[in-house]
Amino acid sequence: MHAETHLILHHSRATELRTEADAHRLTAGAKRPGVLRTRLGWTLVEVGLRLASAPRTAPAV
């Protein structure tokens, strides 16, 4: 394949992929309105588990 033809096809495909990625980002953001709530919930679970676990003591020197 001629180098210039290959380059044109590459640029064309890259543009198509960017367009698809932008469309995917827009639809994915619209479908998940409670992302912040979910992250906060899991953070609170992690903090609770750390508080509930037995504290580690420092070794005696």
N, C-alpha and C positions, 0 to 999 in steps of 0.2 A: 504494500500500500504506500502511496506517495506520502511523504512526511507532512506536507501542508494539508492534505485531506485528513490525515490522522489527527492533526492538531485541531482542525475545524470540528471534527466529530467529538473529540475530547471536550472542547469548550461547550458544545451543544449539550452533551450528556451532563456535564457539571452544572450547567444552568438548570436542567430538568431536575437534577437531584436537589439543588438548593431550593427550588420552588416546592418540591414535595416535602422537604424538611420544614419549611416555613408553614405549609398547610398543616402538617402533623403537629407542630408546636401550638398552633392556634386551636386546633380541635382538642388536643390533649389538655390544654389549659382550661377549656370550657367544660370539660367533662368532670374535672376534679376540683370542685369548689372548696372542699374541706381539707385541703392539704396541710394548711397551717395547724388546724385543729388536730389532725392525726399526728403530726410531728410533735406538737406540744404534749399530747397524750402519752406517746412513747417515751418522751423525755422524762415525764413525771414517773412513769413506771420504772425507768432506769434509776432515777434518783431514789425512789422508794426501795428498790432492791438493794441498792448500796447501803441505805440506812438500816435495812433489816438484817443484813449479813453481819456475821460476827466480826468485830474489829480485830485487826491483826496487831499483835504487840511486838514491840521492838525486842530483838534478842539481847539478853544480858551480856554485858562485856566484862 
